[in-house]
Amino acid sequence: MERFNLRTIQNIVFKGTTTVGVVCEDGIILAADKRATAGYYIASKRVKKIFKIDEHIAGTMAGGVADAQHFLEAIKYMASLYKYNNKRPISVRSAATLASNILFNMRPYVFLVESIIAGVDDYGPSMYSIDFFGTV
């Protein structure tokens, strides 16, 4: 069995999706890379990883593509249903809580997805990071 030393650990390169968000005084900034990989294979260099959830909310995706697309479509659907039922748009915090509940309730199966939900509402700009267990 090979022993790991500091030099071996420094040579390990982790590859994956990068999504970042910045909360500013007047808004939010979301950014993501566009590359989709499967191991060392680059499947596409033009993948959309930032999605509009509502007029004032956007989300990023990282993880399994099918899981992430289904997850974000579910949030978009629930946000539009909220707007229809309550005659006002969903708050960013409520959208993040909704996303958390969707991921948490998938247990023992999990969506292999991590997401940032961000936007500007009556409470100002805000951003939430949600992992695949539903932790906000």
Secondary structure as UniProt FT lines:
FT   HELIX           6..11
FT   STRAND          19..23
FT   STRAND          28..32
FT   STRAND          36..38
FT   TURN            39..40
FT   STRAND          41..44
FT   STRAND          50..54
FT   TURN            55..56
FT   STRAND          57..63
FT   HELIX           65..86
FT   HELIX           92..104
FT   TURN            105..108
FT   STRAND          113..121
FT   TURN            122..123
FT   STRAND          124..130
FT   TURN            132..133
//
